[in-house]
């Protein structure tokens, strides 16, 4: 389980595009715990996410199963000092001070694709 899921090209240790590399760096720099899925390994997931999210580009960042956005959104949140909190944005999640922030079961998101 992870409160944040990143659908990206490659994996965090070896991103396969500059946008994915940058988003991983931003999330890590701000201490955001996240899971990832390499969309280059499954074209059905890649195409399904584009349709599901109505967001044509990758990486795509989801917080608690809801699309947050891509790199531009994450950069903006980082500049505003809010990126570190994206794992705690849902009303049913505890704040970092109150607990671990809950999380989403990543296969649940996959079931809607």
C-alpha positions as CSV (number, residue, x, y, z in Angstrom):
1,X,0.0,0.0,0.0
2,X,1.1,3.5,-0.7
3,X,-0.7,6.8,-0.4
4,X,0.8,8.0,-3.7
5,X,1.1,6.1,-7.0
6,X,3.2,7.2,-9.9
7,X,2.5,5.8,-13.4
8,X,5.8,6.6,-15.2
9,X,8.1,5.6,-17.9
10,X,10.6,3.3,-16.3
11,X,11.1,2.7,-12.5
12,X,12.3,5.1,-9.8
13,X,15.9,3.6,-9.9
14,X,16.0,3.9,-13.7
15,X,13.5,6.4,-15.2
16,X,13.3,6.2,-18.9
17,X,12.4,9.9,-19.6
18,X,13.4,13.2,-18.2
19,X,9.9,14.0,-16.9
20,X,9.8,10.7,-14.9
21,X,13.3,11.3,-13.6
22,X,12.3,14.8,-12.4
23,X,9.1,13.7,-10.7
24,X,10.9,10.9,-8.9
25,X,13.5,13.4,-7.7
26,X,10.8,15.9,-6.5
27,X,8.9,13.3,-4.6
28,X,12.0,11.9,-3.0
29,X,13.3,15.3,-2.1
30,X,10.0,16.1,-0.4
31,X,9.9,12.8,1.5
32,X,6.8,11.6,-0.3
33,X,6.3,7.8,0.0
34,X,5.1,6.4,-3.3
35,X,4.8,3.2,-5.4
36,X,5.3,3.2,-9.1
37,X,4.2,1.4,-12.2
38,X,6.2,1.2,-15.4
39,X,3.7,2.0,-18.1
40,X,6.1,1.0,-20.8
41,X,5.6,-2.7,-19.7
42,X,1.9,-2.8,-20.3
43,X,0.3,-0.8,-23.1
44,X,-3.2,-1.8,-22.0
45,X,-2.6,0.0,-18.7
46,X,-0.9,2.9,-20.5
47,X,-3.9,3.5,-22.9
48,X,-6.4,2.7,-20.1
49,X,-5.0,5.4,-17.8
50,X,-5.1,8.0,-20.6
51,X,-8.8,7.3,-21.0
52,X,-9.6,6.9,-17.3
53,X,-7.8,10.1,-16.3
54,X,-8.5,12.1,-19.4
55,X,-4.8,13.1,-19.0
56,X,-2.8,12.1,-22.1
57,X,0.8,12.3,-20.8
58,X,3.0,10.6,-18.3
59,X,4.0,10.6,-15.6
60,X,0.7,10.7,-13.8
61,X,0.6,11.0,-10.0
62,X,-2.4,9.7,-8.0
63,X,-3.0,10.5,-4.4
64,X,-5.5,8.1,-2.7
65,X,-6.8,6.9,-6.1
66,X,-7.5,10.3,-7.5
67,X,-5.4,12.0,-10.2
68,X,-3.3,14.8,-8.9
69,X,-1.7,15.6,-12.2
70,X,1.7,15.4,-13.8
71,X,5.1,17.1,-13.4
72,X,3.8,20.7,-13.7
73,X,1.3,20.1,-10.9
74,X,4.0,18.5,-8.7
75,X,6.4,21.3,-9.4
76,X,3.8,23.9,-8.4
77,X,3.0,22.0,-5.2
78,X,6.7,21.9,-4.4
79,X,7.0,25.6,-4.9
80,X,4.1,26.2,-2.7
81,X,5.5,23.9,0.0
82,X,2.6,21.5,-0.3
83,X,4.1,18.5,-2.1
84,X,5.1,16.7,1.1
85,X,1.5,16.6,2.1
86,X,0.0,14.9,-1.0
87,X,-0.1,11.5,0.7
88,X,-2.4,13.0,3.4
89,X,-4.9,14.9,1.2
90,X,-8.0,12.7,1.6
91,X,-10.5,13.5,4.2
92,X,-10.4,9.9,5.6
93,X,-6.6,10.0,6.0
94,X,-4.8,11.0,9.1
95,X,-2.3,13.8,9.0
96,X,1.4,12.9,9.3
97,X,1.3,13.9,13.0
98,X,-1.6,11.6,13.7
99,X,-0.4,8.5,11.9
100,X,1.0,7.0,8.7
101,X,-1.5,8.7,6.5
102,X,-3.3,5.6,5.3
103,X,-2.8,4.5,1.8
104,X,-4.4,3.1,-1.3
105,X,-4.4,-0.5,-2.3
106,X,-2.7,-0.1,-5.7
107,X,-4.6,-3.1,-7.3
108,X,-7.9,-1.3,-6.6
109,X,-6.9,1.5,-8.9
110,X,-5.9,-1.1,-11.5
111,X,-9.4,-2.7,-11.3
112,X,-11.0,0.5,-12.7
113,X,-8.9,0.5,-15.9
